[in-house]
Amino acid sequence: MAAHFLQQLKDDPDNVGSGVLGHIAGDIDFQDKTATKGYWVGFFSHLERHLYISAKRCDVFADLAMVQADFDARARFRTQQEKAEVTSCNH
């Protein structure tokens, strides 16, 4: 399933960063002591392998700084838009 998930991200990169893994984790019964526990353990173990491969290829802190700068720029743009809308409504 992890390989299918990774392929889906490759095929539809718009989902990257949208919290899909959080939704998957939210649906897991972490108290389950049956053999099905192996499915989610295997899923995340395979993702860890790919995270490691990816992390080796880049400066993870430089990447984080880039993502944060993009987030900050988008937030500033939204704030400027909101101020412009308020100003135009007051005239």
N, C-alpha and C positions, 0 to 999 in steps of 0.2 A: 504494500500500500504506500509506503514511503516513496518508492520509485515512481509510482503513479502520481503522487502529490508533487514531487519534484518536476516531473515532466509537465504537469499542468501549469506550474509556475513558469516553466520555459515557454510553453505555448501561449500563456496569457499573463504576461508580466504585470498587467494592471492590478493583479491581485497581490503582488508583492507588497508587504507592509500593511495589508488591510486587516490583519488580525485573524486570519484563517486558522493558524495554529492555536490561537487562544480558544477559538470555537471548538476545534477538535479536542483540545485538552479538557475543555468544559464538559464535553460529553462522555469523558472516560470515568468509569466507576473505579476509583483508586482503591476502594475497599474490597474489590473482587479478588478472592483468593483462589479462584479456579484456574484452569489451564489457559483460559482466554486472556489472562494477564499478560501472557507472552506476546500477544498481538501488539499492545500498546508499547511494551518495553522494546520489542523489535522495531516498531515504527520509529520511535525516538532514537534508538541506537543507530539506525541507518541514517537518520537525519544528522546525528552527531558526526558520523563519518564524513558526510558531505560538507558540513560546517567546517570541520577541520581542514579538508582539502581546500576549501574556499579561503579560509583564514590564512593559510600558508602563502597564498598568492597575493595578498595585499596587506597594506598597513591598516589594521582595523581601526586604529585611533584617528588616522587621517580620514578614513572613510566616514567615521562617525562625525568628525568635524564638518565634513562636506554635507552630510545629511542634516546636521543641526543648522548650518548656515542656510541651506535651502528652506528648512522649516521656518527659520527666523525671517527670511525674506518674504515668504508667503504670508506670514502673520502681519508683517509691516504693510504689505500690499492690501490685505483685507482691512486693516485698521484705517488706511488712507481712503479706501473705497467707502467705508462706513462714515467717515468724517465728511466726505464729499457728498454722500447721500443726505446726511443731516443738513449740511449747508444748503444744498439745493432745495430741500423741503422748506427751509426757513425763509426762502426768498419768494 
